[in-house]
């Protein structure tokens, strides 16, 4: 019998489990969104640590794409992001 139940064998396994997170409303379409496969512990660090004290999201979630990281921070969906003309 463990505190974590049958689903997790170790604390590390629990913390590294990949979750789907809801992102804030996109300023372009007004809808929330989801980003998949975020490690639980990284998400907890992101939302509970003051911005000045936590690593940048690039360092925290290097396994996500730039678009996914942008959506987590701003809520803007990759498909809603205005394309910049060079
Ligand atoms: Zn959108």
PDB file of the backbone (N, CA, C, O) and the ligand in Angstrom, with CONECT records:
HET     ZN  A 101       1
ATOM      1  N   UNK A   1       0.852  -1.201   0.000  1.00  0.00           N
ATOM      2  CA  UNK A   1       0.000   0.000   0.000  1.00  0.00           C
ATOM      3  C   UNK A   1       0.885   1.247   0.000  1.00  0.00           C
ATOM      4  O   UNK A   1       1.693   1.419   0.913  1.00  0.00           O
ATOM      5  N   UNK A   2       0.755   2.101  -0.976  1.00  0.00           N
ATOM      6  CA  UNK A   2       1.547   3.319  -0.980  1.00  0.00           C
ATOM      7  C   UNK A   2       0.625   4.534  -0.978  1.00  0.00           C
ATOM      8  O   UNK A   2      -0.555   4.453  -1.317  1.00  0.00           O
ATOM      9  N   UNK A   3       1.197   5.633  -0.592  1.00  0.00           N
ATOM     10  CA  UNK A   3       0.457   6.891  -0.558  1.00  0.00           C
ATOM     11  C   UNK A   3      -0.027   7.297  -1.944  1.00  0.00           C
ATOM     12  O   UNK A   3      -1.058   7.957  -2.080  1.00  0.00           O
ATOM     13  N   UNK A   4       0.718   6.901  -2.968  1.00  0.00           N
ATOM     14  CA  UNK A   4       0.415   7.352  -4.326  1.00  0.00           C
ATOM     15  C   UNK A   4      -0.586   6.449  -5.039  1.00  0.00           C
ATOM     16  O   UNK A   4      -0.977   6.711  -6.177  1.00  0.00           O
ATOM     17  N   UNK A   5      -0.992   5.389  -4.360  1.00  0.00           N
ATOM     18  CA  UNK A   5      -1.943   4.489  -4.991  1.00  0.00           C
ATOM     19  C   UNK A   5      -1.258   3.542  -5.945  1.00  0.00           C
ATOM     20  O   UNK A   5      -0.031   3.508  -6.033  1.00  0.00           O
ATOM     21  N   UNK A   6      -2.044   2.787  -6.648  1.00  0.00           N
ATOM     22  CA  UNK A   6      -1.489   1.745  -7.513  1.00  0.00           C
ATOM     23  C   UNK A   6      -0.902   2.301  -8.801  1.00  0.00           C
ATOM     24  O   UNK A   6      -0.067   1.659  -9.440  1.00  0.00           O
ATOM     25  N   UNK A   7      -1.337   3.486  -9.176  1.00  0.00           N
ATOM     26  CA  UNK A   7      -0.975   4.021 -10.487  1.00  0.00           C
ATOM     27  C   UNK A   7       0.506   4.403 -10.569  1.00  0.00           C
ATOM     28  O   UNK A   7       1.121   4.289 -11.629  1.00  0.00           O
ATOM     29  N   UNK A   8       1.066   4.849  -9.463  1.00  0.00           N
ATOM     30  CA  UNK A   8       2.448   5.308  -9.473  1.00  0.00           C
ATOM     31  C   UNK A   8       3.295   4.472  -8.536  1.00  0.00           C
ATOM     32  O   UNK A   8       2.923   4.230  -7.388  1.00  0.00           O
ATOM     33  N   UNK A   9       4.433   4.034  -9.036  1.00  0.00           N
ATOM     34  CA  UNK A   9       5.302   3.223  -8.201  1.00  0.00           C
ATOM     35  C   UNK A   9       6.287   4.067  -7.407  1.00  0.00           C
ATOM     36  O   UNK A   9       6.696   3.690  -6.309  1.00  0.00           O
ATOM     37  N   UNK A  10       6.661   5.193  -7.960  1.00  0.00           N
ATOM     38  CA  UNK A  10       7.623   6.050  -7.271  1.00  0.00           C
ATOM     39  C   UNK A  10       7.186   7.501  -7.352  1.00  0.00           C
ATOM     40  O   UNK A  10       6.357   7.865  -8.187  1.00  0.00           O
ATOM     41  N   UNK A  11       7.742   8.319  -6.488  1.00  0.00           N
ATOM     42  CA  UNK A  11       7.445   9.751  -6.509  1.00  0.00           C
ATOM     43  C   UNK A  11       7.900  10.360  -7.834  1.00  0.00           C
ATOM     44  O   UNK A  11       7.225  11.223  -8.395  1.00  0.00           O
ATOM     45  N   UNK A  12       9.041   9.906  -8.322  1.00  0.00           N
ATOM     46  CA  UNK A  12       9.575  10.422  -9.584  1.00  0.00           C
ATOM     47  C   UNK A  12       8.601  10.151 -10.730  1.00  0.00           C
ATOM     48  O   UNK A  12       8.370  11.004 -11.588  1.00  0.00           O
ATOM     49  N   UNK A  13       8.046   8.965 -10.721  1.00  0.00           N
ATOM     50  CA  UNK A  13       7.094   8.602 -11.765  1.00  0.00           C
ATOM     51  C   UNK A  13       5.867   9.521 -11.690  1.00  0.00           C
ATOM     52  O   UNK A  13       5.322   9.940 -12.711  1.00  0.00           O
ATOM     53  N   UNK A  14       5.455   9.817 -10.470  1.00  0.00           N
ATOM     54  CA  UNK A  14       4.307  10.707 -10.269  1.00  0.00           C
ATOM     55  C   UNK A  14       4.624  12.107 -10.794  1.00  0.00           C
ATOM     56  O   UNK A  14       3.819  12.696 -11.515  1.00  0.00           O
ATOM     57  N   UNK A  15       5.774  12.631 -10.440  1.00  0.00           N
ATOM     58  CA  UNK A  15       6.138  13.998 -10.824  1.00  0.00           C
ATOM     59  C   UNK A  15       6.375  14.156 -12.318  1.00  0.00           C
ATOM     60  O   UNK A  15       6.110  15.214 -12.890  1.00  0.00           O
ATOM     61  N   UNK A  16       6.873  13.105 -12.943  1.00  0.00           N
ATOM     62  CA  UNK A  16       7.199  13.184 -14.365  1.00  0.00           C
ATOM     63  C   UNK A  16       6.063  12.751 -15.273  1.00  0.00           C
ATOM     64  O   UNK A  16       6.222  12.710 -16.493  1.00  0.00           O
ATOM     65  N   UNK A  17       4.932  12.432 -14.696  1.00  0.00           N
ATOM     66  CA  UNK A  17       3.801  12.011 -15.506  1.00  0.00           C
ATOM     67  C   UNK A  17       3.400  13.153 -16.434  1.00  0.00           C
ATOM     68  O   UNK A  17       3.373  14.318 -16.039  1.00  0.00           O
ATOM     69  N   UNK A  18       3.093  12.792 -17.665  1.00  0.00           N
ATOM     70  CA  UNK A  18       2.714  13.817 -18.635  1.00  0.00           C
ATOM     71  C   UNK A  18       1.232  14.119 -18.519  1.00  0.00           C
ATOM     72  O   UNK A  18       0.397  13.214 -18.516  1.00  0.00           O
ATOM     73  N   UNK A  19       0.918  15.400 -18.423  1.00  0.00           N
ATOM     74  CA  UNK A  19      -0.481  15.801 -18.284  1.00  0.00           C
ATOM     75  C   UNK A  19      -0.855  16.744 -19.416  1.00  0.00           C
ATOM     76  O   UNK A  19      -0.003  17.263 -20.136  1.00  0.00           O
ATOM     77  N   UNK A  20      -2.162  16.945 -19.545  1.00  0.00           N
ATOM     78  CA  UNK A  20      -2.701  17.886 -20.511  1.00  0.00           C
ATOM     79  C   UNK A  20      -3.133  19.118 -19.724  1.00  0.00           C
ATOM     80  O   UNK A  20      -3.932  19.005 -18.794  1.00  0.00           O
ATOM     81  N   UNK A  21      -2.621  20.284 -20.078  1.00  0.00           N
ATOM     82  CA  UNK A  21      -2.943  21.484 -19.304  1.00  0.00           C
ATOM     83  C   UNK A  21      -3.832  22.430 -20.102  1.00  0.00           C
ATOM     84  O   UNK A  21      -3.716  22.536 -21.323  1.00  0.00           O
ATOM     85  N   UNK A  22      -4.721  23.114 -19.388  1.00  0.00           N
ATOM     86  CA  UNK A  22      -5.587  24.088 -20.041  1.00  0.00           C
ATOM     87  C   UNK A  22      -4.872  25.439 -20.055  1.00  0.00           C
ATOM     88  O   UNK A  22      -4.296  25.855 -19.049  1.00  0.00           O
ATOM     89  N   UNK A  23      -4.915  26.109 -21.183  1.00  0.00           N
ATOM     90  CA  UNK A  23      -4.262  27.415 -21.289  1.00  0.00           C
ATOM     91  C   UNK A  23      -5.310  28.517 -21.234  1.00  0.00           C
ATOM     92  O   UNK A  23      -6.492  28.276 -21.480  1.00  0.00           O
ATOM     93  N   UNK A  24      -4.870  29.719 -20.912  1.00  0.00           N
ATOM     94  CA  UNK A  24      -5.803  30.840 -20.750  1.00  0.00           C
ATOM     95  C   UNK A  24      -6.420  31.223 -22.093  1.00  0.00           C
ATOM     96  O   UNK A  24      -5.981  30.761 -23.147  1.00  0.00           O
ATOM     97  N   UNK A  25      -7.444  32.074 -22.038  1.00  0.00           N
ATOM     98  CA  UNK A  25      -8.148  32.480 -23.253  1.00  0.00           C
ATOM     99  C   UNK A  25      -7.216  33.167 -24.236  1.00  0.00           C
ATOM    100  O   UNK A  25      -6.426  34.042 -23.881  1.00  0.00           O
ATOM    101  N   UNK A  26      -7.336  32.747 -25.458  1.00  0.00           N
ATOM    102  CA  UNK A  26      -6.566  33.324 -26.556  1.00  0.00           C
ATOM    103  C   UNK A  26      -7.150  34.705 -26.866  1.00  0.00           C
ATOM    104  O   UNK A  26      -8.364  34.850 -27.005  1.00  0.00           O
ATOM    105  N   UNK A  27      -6.287  35.715 -26.974  1.00  0.00           N
ATOM    106  CA  UNK A  27      -6.797  37.072 -27.201  1.00  0.00           C
ATOM    107  C   UNK A  27      -7.352  37.254 -28.613  1.00  0.00           C
ATOM    108  O   UNK A  27      -8.048  38.234 -28.881  1.00  0.00           O
ATOM    109  N   UNK A  28      -7.051  36.325 -29.514  1.00  0.00           N
ATOM    110  CA  UNK A  28      -7.542  36.459 -30.888  1.00  0.00           C
ATOM    111  C   UNK A  28      -8.886  35.784 -31.106  1.00  0.00           C
ATOM    112  O   UNK A  28      -9.764  36.361 -31.747  1.00  0.00           O
ATOM    113  N   UNK A  29      -9.067  34.566 -30.585  1.00  0.00           N
ATOM    114  CA  UNK A  29     -10.336  33.865 -30.817  1.00  0.00           C
ATOM    115  C   UNK A  29     -11.182  33.755 -29.552  1.00  0.00           C
ATOM    116  O   UNK A  29     -12.340  33.341 -29.619  1.00  0.00           O
ATOM    117  N   UNK A  30     -10.617  34.120 -28.392  1.00  0.00           N
ATOM    118  CA  UNK A  30     -11.400  34.123 -27.163  1.00  0.00           C
ATOM    119  C   UNK A  30     -11.634  32.764 -26.541  1.00  0.00           C
ATOM    120  O   UNK A  30     -12.384  32.641 -25.572  1.00  0.00           O
ATOM    121  N   UNK A  31     -10.994  31.736 -27.093  1.00  0.00           N
ATOM    122  CA  UNK A  31     -11.182  30.391 -26.552  1.00  0.00           C
ATOM    123  C   UNK A  31      -9.954  29.943 -25.767  1.00  0.00           C
ATOM    124  O   UNK A  31      -8.829  30.366 -26.035  1.00  0.00           O
ATOM    125  N   UNK A  32     -10.204  29.076 -24.791  1.00  0.00           N
ATOM    126  CA  UNK A  32      -9.076  28.468 -24.088  1.00  0.00           C
ATOM    127  C   UNK A  32      -8.510  27.374 -24.988  1.00  0.00           C
ATOM    128  O   UNK A  32      -9.056  27.081 -26.052  1.00  0.00           O
ATOM    129  N   UNK A  33      -7.435  26.790 -24.555  1.00  0.00           N
ATOM    130  CA  UNK A  33      -6.852  25.718 -25.346  1.00  0.00           C
ATOM    131  C   UNK A  33      -6.185  24.715 -24.440  1.00  0.00           C
ATOM    132  O   UNK A  33      -6.259  24.828 -23.217  1.00  0.00           O
ATOM    133  N   UNK A  34      -5.534  23.735 -25.033  1.00  0.00           N
ATOM    134  CA  UNK A  34      -4.831  22.729 -24.242  1.00  0.00           C
ATOM    135  C   UNK A  34      -3.458  22.481 -24.847  1.00  0.00           C
ATOM    136  O   UNK A  34      -3.262  22.546 -26.060  1.00  0.00           O
ATOM    137  N   UNK A  35      -2.522  22.197 -23.964  1.00  0.00           N
ATOM    138  CA  UNK A  35      -1.216  21.734 -24.416  1.00  0.00           C
ATOM    139  C   UNK A  35      -1.006  20.369 -23.786  1.00  0.00           C
ATOM    140  O   UNK A  35      -1.178  20.196 -22.580  1.00  0.00           O
ATOM    141  N   UNK A  36      -0.637  19.409 -24.605  1.00  0.00           N
ATOM    142  CA  UNK A  36      -0.493  18.031 -24.145  1.00  0.00           C
ATOM    143  C   UNK A  36       0.957  17.744 -23.741  1.00  0.00           C
ATOM    144  O   UNK A  36       1.889  18.461 -24.105  1.00  0.00           O
ATOM    145  N   UNK A  37       1.097  16.677 -22.981  1.00  0.00           N
ATOM    146  CA  UNK A  37       2.415  16.123 -22.641  1.00  0.00           C
ATOM    147  C   UNK A  37       3.324  17.100 -21.920  1.00  0.00           C
ATOM    148  O   UNK A  37       4.503  17.237 -22.245  1.00  0.00           O
ATOM    149  N   UNK A  38       2.748  17.782 -20.927  1.00  0.00           N
ATOM    150  CA  UNK A  38       3.556  18.622 -20.049  1.00  0.00           C
ATOM    151  C   UNK A  38       3.839  17.807 -18.802  1.00  0.00           C
ATOM    152  O   UNK A  38       2.936  17.187 -18.242  1.00  0.00           O
ATOM    153  N   UNK A  39       5.084  17.807 -18.368  1.00  0.00           N
ATOM    154  CA  UNK A  39       5.407  17.054 -17.161  1.00  0.00           C
ATOM    155  C   UNK A  39       4.803  17.750 -15.952  1.00  0.00           C
ATOM    156  O   UNK A  39       4.953  18.959 -15.776  1.00  0.00           O
ATOM    157  N   UNK A  40       4.128  16.982 -15.133  1.00  0.00           N
ATOM    158  CA  UNK A  40       3.380  17.523 -13.998  1.00  0.00           C
ATOM    159  C   UNK A  40       4.227  18.447 -13.111  1.00  0.00           C
ATOM    160  O   UNK A  40       3.790  19.537 -12.743  1.00  0.00           O
ATOM    161  N   UNK A  41       5.436  17.998 -12.776  1.00  0.00           N
ATOM    162  CA  UNK A  41       6.261  18.798 -11.864  1.00  0.00           C
ATOM    163  C   UNK A  41       6.651  20.133 -12.503  1.00  0.00           C
ATOM    164  O   UNK A  41       6.749  21.148 -11.814  1.00  0.00           O
ATOM    165  N   UNK A  42       6.870  20.131 -13.806  1.00  0.00           N
ATOM    166  CA  UNK A  42       7.233  21.376 -14.490  1.00  0.00           C
ATOM    167  C   UNK A  42       6.066  22.353 -14.478  1.00  0.00           C
ATOM    168  O   UNK A  42       6.247  23.558 -14.305  1.00  0.00           O
ATOM    169  N   UNK A  43       4.875  21.817 -14.663  1.00  0.00           N
ATOM    170  CA  UNK A  43       3.671  22.652 -14.654  1.00  0.00           C
ATOM    171  C   UNK A  43       3.478  23.275 -13.265  1.00  0.00           C
ATOM    172  O   UNK A  43       3.185  24.464 -13.139  1.00  0.00           O
ATOM    173  N   UNK A  44       3.648  22.445 -12.228  1.00  0.00           N
ATOM    174  CA  UNK A  44       3.500  22.932 -10.846  1.00  0.00           C
ATOM    175  C   UNK A  44       4.527  24.031 -10.582  1.00  0.00           C
ATOM    176  O   UNK A  44       4.203  25.055  -9.982  1.00  0.00           O
ATOM    177  N   UNK A  45       5.770  23.819 -11.032  1.00  0.00           N
ATOM    178  CA  UNK A  45       6.812  24.833 -10.858  1.00  0.00           C
ATOM    179  C   UNK A  45       6.406  26.131 -11.551  1.00  0.00           C
ATOM    180  O   UNK A  45       6.572  27.219 -11.000  1.00  0.00           O
ATOM    181  N   UNK A  46       5.875  26.002 -12.756  1.00  0.00           N
ATOM    182  CA  UNK A  46       5.507  27.185 -13.536  1.00  0.00           C
ATOM    183  C   UNK A  46       4.408  27.996 -12.859  1.00  0.00           C
ATOM    184  O   UNK A  46       4.498  29.222 -12.790  1.00  0.00           O
ATOM    185  N   UNK A  47       3.379  27.330 -12.362  1.00  0.00           N
ATOM    186  CA  UNK A  47       2.244  28.093 -11.837  1.00  0.00           C
ATOM    187  C   UNK A  47       2.416  28.524 -10.389  1.00  0.00           C
ATOM    188  O   UNK A  47       1.742  29.455  -9.949  1.00  0.00           O
ATOM    189  N   UNK A  48       3.293  27.881  -9.641  1.00  0.00           N
ATOM    190  CA  UNK A  48       3.425  28.217  -8.223  1.00  0.00           C
ATOM    191  C   UNK A  48       4.680  29.011  -7.884  1.00  0.00           C
ATOM    192  O   UNK A  48       4.778  29.539  -6.776  1.00  0.00           O
ATOM    193  N   UNK A  49       5.629  29.113  -8.787  1.00  0.00           N
ATOM    194  CA  UNK A  49       6.855  29.845  -8.489  1.00  0.00           C
ATOM    195  C   UNK A  49       6.754  31.252  -9.083  1.00  0.00           C
ATOM    196  O   UNK A  49       6.398  31.399 -10.252  1.00  0.00           O
ATOM    197  N   UNK A  50       7.062  32.284  -8.299  1.00  0.00           N
ATOM    198  CA  UNK A  50       7.041  33.643  -8.876  1.00  0.00           C
ATOM    199  C   UNK A  50       7.965  33.720 -10.092  1.00  0.00           C
ATOM    200  O   UNK A  50       9.053  33.143 -10.081  1.00  0.00           O
ATOM    201  N   UNK A  51       7.536  34.430 -11.139  1.00  0.00           N
ATOM    202  CA  UNK A  51       8.304  34.477 -12.389  1.00  0.00           C
ATOM    203  C   UNK A  51       9.791  34.780 -12.205  1.00  0.00           C
ATOM    204  O   UNK A  51      10.633  34.210 -12.900  1.00  0.00           O
ATOM    205  N   UNK A  52      10.110  35.664 -11.281  1.00  0.00           N
ATOM    206  CA  UNK A  52      11.530  36.027 -11.107  1.00  0.00           C
ATOM    207  C   UNK A  52      12.349  34.905 -10.502  1.00  0.00           C
ATOM    208  O   UNK A  52      13.573  34.888 -10.632  1.00  0.00           O
ATOM    209  N   UNK A  53      11.684  33.966  -9.841  1.00  0.00           N
ATOM    210  CA  UNK A  53      12.424  32.918  -9.136  1.00  0.00           C
ATOM    211  C   UNK A  53      12.496  31.605  -9.891  1.00  0.00           C
ATOM    212  O   UNK A  53      13.252  30.709  -9.513  1.00  0.00           O
ATOM    213  N   UNK A  54      11.717  31.486 -10.952  1.00  0.00           N
ATOM    214  CA  UNK A  54      11.732  30.208 -11.670  1.00  0.00           C
ATOM    215  C   UNK A  54      12.581  30.316 -12.937  1.00  0.00           C
ATOM    216  O   UNK A  54      12.864  31.408 -13.431  1.00  0.00           O
ATOM    217  N   UNK A  55      12.975  29.146 -13.444  1.00  0.00           N
ATOM    218  CA  UNK A  55      13.708  29.148 -14.710  1.00  0.00           C
ATOM    219  C   UNK A  55      12.802  29.644 -15.835  1.00  0.00           C
ATOM    220  O   UNK A  55      11.578  29.616 -15.700  1.00  0.00           O
ATOM    221  N   UNK A  56      13.375  30.085 -16.912  1.00  0.00           N
ATOM    222  CA  UNK A  56      12.560  30.489 -18.055  1.00  0.00           C
ATOM    223  C   UNK A  56      11.839  29.254 -18.577  1.00  0.00           C
ATOM    224  O   UNK A  56      12.264  28.123 -18.346  1.00  0.00           O
ATOM    225  N   UNK A  57      10.744  29.492 -19.283  1.00  0.00           N
ATOM    226  CA  UNK A  57       9.965  28.348 -19.769  1.00  0.00           C
ATOM    227  C   UNK A  57      10.761  27.526 -20.780  1.00  0.00           C
ATOM    228  O   UNK A  57      10.532  26.326 -20.931  1.00  0.00           O
ATOM    229  N   UNK A  58      11.695  28.175 -21.470  1.00  0.00           N
ATOM    230  CA  UNK A  58      12.550  27.420 -22.393  1.00  0.00           C
ATOM    231  C   UNK A  58      13.376  26.380 -21.634  1.00  0.00           C
ATOM    232  O   UNK A  58      13.567  25.254 -22.094  1.00  0.00           O
ATOM    233  N   UNK A  59      13.861  26.788 -20.456  1.00  0.00           N
ATOM    234  CA  UNK A  59      14.667  25.866 -19.654  1.00  0.00           C
ATOM    235  C   UNK A  59      13.798  24.857 -18.907  1.00  0.00           C
ATOM    236  O   UNK A  59      14.198  23.717 -18.670  1.00  0.00           O
ATOM    237  N   UNK A  60      12.602  25.307 -18.547  1.00  0.00           N
ATOM    238  CA  UNK A  60      11.712  24.454 -17.764  1.00  0.00           C
ATOM    239  C   UNK A  60      11.081  23.362 -18.627  1.00  0.00           C
ATOM    240  O   UNK A  60      10.957  22.218 -18.187  1.00  0.00           O
ATOM    241  N   UNK A  61      10.685  23.707 -19.846  1.00  0.00           N
ATOM    242  CA  UNK A  61       9.992  22.758 -20.721  1.00  0.00           C
ATOM    243  C   UNK A  61      10.644  22.710 -22.101  1.00  0.00           C
ATOM    244  O   UNK A  61      10.012  23.032 -23.106  1.00  0.00           O
ATOM    245  N   UNK A  62      11.904  22.307 -22.140  1.00  0.00           N
ATOM    246  CA  UNK A  62      12.610  22.298 -23.437  1.00  0.00           C
ATOM    247  C   UNK A  62      12.026  21.279 -24.413  1.00  0.00           C
ATOM    248  O   UNK A  62      12.295  21.333 -25.613  1.00  0.00           O
ATOM    249  N   UNK A  63      11.230  20.356 -23.891  1.00  0.00           N
ATOM    250  CA  UNK A  63      10.657  19.280 -24.726  1.00  0.00           C
ATOM    251  C   UNK A  63       9.416  19.752 -25.490  1.00  0.00           C
ATOM    252  O   UNK A  63       8.924  19.034 -26.361  1.00  0.00           O
ATOM    253  N   UNK A  64       8.903  20.951 -25.178  1.00  0.00           N
ATOM    254  CA  UNK A  64       7.755  21.483 -25.926  1.00  0.00           C
ATOM    255  C   UNK A  64       8.262  22.307 -27.101  1.00  0.00           C
ATOM    256  O   UNK A  64       9.405  22.764 -27.106  1.00  0.00           O
ATOM    257  N   UNK A  65       7.400  22.493 -28.093  1.00  0.00           N
ATOM    258  CA  UNK A  65       7.782  23.340 -29.223  1.00  0.00           C
ATOM    259  C   UNK A  65       7.658  24.806 -28.805  1.00  0.00           C
ATOM    260  O   UNK A  65       7.043  25.121 -27.787  1.00  0.00           O
ATOM    261  N   UNK A  66       8.243  25.685 -29.595  1.00  0.00           N
ATOM    262  CA  UNK A  66       8.145  27.124 -29.316  1.00  0.00           C
ATOM    263  C   UNK A  66       6.675  27.548 -29.278  1.00  0.00           C
ATOM    264  O   UNK A  66       6.266  28.329 -28.419  1.00  0.00           O
ATOM    265  N   UNK A  67       5.890  27.025 -30.216  1.00  0.00           N
ATOM    266  CA  UNK A  67       4.464  27.364 -30.265  1.00  0.00           C
ATOM    267  C   UNK A  67       3.735  26.924 -29.007  1.00  0.00           C
ATOM    268  O   UNK A  67       2.897  27.654 -28.479  1.00  0.00           O
ATOM    269  N   UNK A  68       4.054  25.735 -28.530  1.00  0.00           N
ATOM    270  CA  UNK A  68       3.387  25.225 -27.329  1.00  0.00           C
ATOM    271  C   UNK A  68       3.760  26.048 -26.098  1.00  0.00           C
ATOM    272  O   UNK A  68       2.921  26.324 -25.241  1.00  0.00           O
ATOM    273  N   UNK A  69       5.040  26.436 -26.028  1.00  0.00           N
ATOM    274  CA  UNK A  69       5.468  27.266 -24.890  1.00  0.00           C
ATOM    275  C   UNK A  69       4.789  28.632 -24.937  1.00  0.00           C
ATOM    276  O   UNK A  69       4.380  29.162 -23.905  1.00  0.00           O
ATOM    277  N   UNK A  70       4.670  29.199 -26.136  1.00  0.00           N
ATOM    278  CA  UNK A  70       4.001  30.481 -26.302  1.00  0.00           C
ATOM    279  C   UNK A  70       2.540  30.381 -25.843  1.00  0.00           C
ATOM    280  O   UNK A  70       2.022  31.285 -25.187  1.00  0.00           O
ATOM    281  N   UNK A  71       1.894  29.278 -26.196  1.00  0.00           N
ATOM    282  CA  UNK A  71       0.490  29.104 -25.820  1.00  0.00           C
ATOM    283  C   UNK A  71       0.337  28.979 -24.304  1.00  0.00           C
ATOM    284  O   UNK A  71      -0.628  29.486 -23.732  1.00  0.00           O
ATOM    285  N   UNK A  72       1.281  28.310 -23.660  1.00  0.00           N
ATOM    286  CA  UNK A  72       1.225  28.179 -22.201  1.00  0.00           C
ATOM    287  C   UNK A  72       1.356  29.545 -21.544  1.00  0.00           C
ATOM    288  O   UNK A  72       0.644  29.832 -20.581  1.00  0.00           O
ATOM    289  N   UNK A  73       2.237  30.382 -22.036  1.00  0.00           N
ATOM    290  CA  UNK A  73       2.480  31.693 -21.428  1.00  0.00           C
ATOM    291  C   UNK A  73       1.366  32.690 -21.758  1.00  0.00           C
ATOM    292  O   UNK A  73       0.881  33.389 -20.869  1.00  0.00           O
ATOM    293  N   UNK A  74       0.964  32.759 -23.015  1.00  0.00           N
ATOM    294  CA  UNK A  74       0.051  33.818 -23.443  1.00  0.00           C
ATOM    295  C   UNK A  74      -1.369  33.330 -23.746  1.00  0.00           C
ATOM    296  O   UNK A  74      -2.302  34.133 -23.789  1.00  0.00           O
ATOM    297  N   UNK A  75      -1.537  32.037 -23.954  1.00  0.00           N
ATOM    298  CA  UNK A  75      -2.844  31.499 -24.325  1.00  0.00           C
ATOM    299  C   UNK A  75      -3.108  31.548 -25.823  1.00  0.00           C
ATOM    300  O   UNK A  75      -4.106  31.004 -26.298  1.00  0.00           O
ATOM    301  N   UNK A  76      -2.217  32.199 -26.570  1.00  0.00           N
ATOM    302  CA  UNK A  76      -2.440  32.354 -28.012  1.00  0.00           C
ATOM    303  C   UNK A  76      -2.163  31.034 -28.742  1.00  0.00           C
ATOM    304  O   UNK A  76      -1.078  30.463 -28.629  1.00  0.00           O
ATOM    305  N   UNK A  77      -3.165  30.565 -29.490  1.00  0.00           N
ATOM    306  CA  UNK A  77      -2.994  29.327 -30.252  1.00  0.00           C
ATOM    307  C   UNK A  77      -2.005  29.555 -31.399  1.00  0.00           C
ATOM    308  O   UNK A  77      -1.952  30.650 -31.961  1.00  0.00           O
ATOM    309  N   UNK A  78      -1.234  28.543 -31.744  1.00  0.00           N
ATOM    310  CA  UNK A  78      -0.285  28.707 -32.867  1.00  0.00           C
ATOM    311  C   UNK A  78      -0.980  29.169 -34.144  1.00  0.00           C
ATOM    312  O   UNK A  78      -0.432  29.973 -34.899  1.00  0.00           O
ATOM    313  N   UNK A  79      -2.216  28.648 -34.390  1.00  0.00           N
ATOM    314  CA  UNK A  79      -2.918  29.003 -35.626  1.00  0.00           C
ATOM    315  C   UNK A  79      -3.497  30.419 -35.591  1.00  0.00           C
ATOM    316  O   UNK A  79      -3.870  30.962 -36.631  1.00  0.00           O
ATOM    317  N   UNK A  80      -3.576  31.023 -34.392  1.00  0.00           N
ATOM    318  CA  UNK A  80      -4.113  32.387 -34.274  1.00  0.00           C
ATOM    319  C   UNK A  80      -3.006  33.440 -34.289  1.00  0.00           C
ATOM    320  O   UNK A  80      -3.273  34.630 -34.452  1.00  0.00           O
ATOM    321  N   UNK A  81      -1.776  32.994 -34.119  1.00  0.00           N
ATOM    322  CA  UNK A  81      -0.632  33.910 -34.032  1.00  0.00           C
ATOM    323  C   UNK A  81      -0.444  34.640 -35.362  1.00  0.00           C
ATOM    324  O   UNK A  81      -0.258  34.007 -36.400  1.00  0.00           O
ATOM    325  N   UNK A  82      -0.493  35.974 -35.327  1.00  0.00           N
ATOM    326  CA  UNK A  82      -0.263  36.711 -36.578  1.00  0.00           C
ATOM    327  C   UNK A  82       1.112  36.395 -37.134  1.00  0.00           C
ATOM    328  O   UNK A  82       2.093  36.314 -36.395  1.00  0.00           O
ATOM    329  N   UNK A  83       1.171  36.221 -38.425  1.00  0.00           N
ATOM    330  CA  UNK A  83       2.458  35.945 -39.061  1.00  0.00           C
ATOM    331  C   UNK A  83       3.183  37.285 -39.297  1.00  0.00           C
ATOM    332  O   UNK A  83       2.623  38.237 -39.841  1.00  0.00           O
ATOM    333  N   UNK A  84       4.412  37.307 -38.874  1.00  0.00           N
ATOM    334  CA  UNK A  84       5.174  38.546 -39.069  1.00  0.00           C
ATOM    335  C   UNK A  84       5.810  38.538 -40.456  1.00  0.00           C
ATOM    336  O   UNK A  84       6.440  37.570 -40.882  1.00  0.00           O
ATOM    337  N   UNK A  85       5.616  39.649 -41.127  1.00  0.00           N
ATOM    338  CA  UNK A  85       6.235  39.783 -42.451  1.00  0.00           C
ATOM    339  C   UNK A  85       7.673  40.239 -42.253  1.00  0.00           C
ATOM    340  O   UNK A  85       7.953  41.162 -41.488  1.00  0.00           O
ATOM    341  N   UNK A  86       8.561  39.583 -42.948  1.00  0.00           N
ATOM    342  CA  UNK A  86       9.978  39.957 -42.819  1.00  0.00           C
ATOM    343  C   UNK A  86      10.312  41.008 -43.864  1.00  0.00           C
ATOM    344  O   UNK A  86      11.452  41.466 -43.936  1.00  0.00           O
TER     345      UNK A  86
HETATM  346 ZN    ZN A 101      -7.009  31.298 -30.706  1.00  0.00          ZN
END
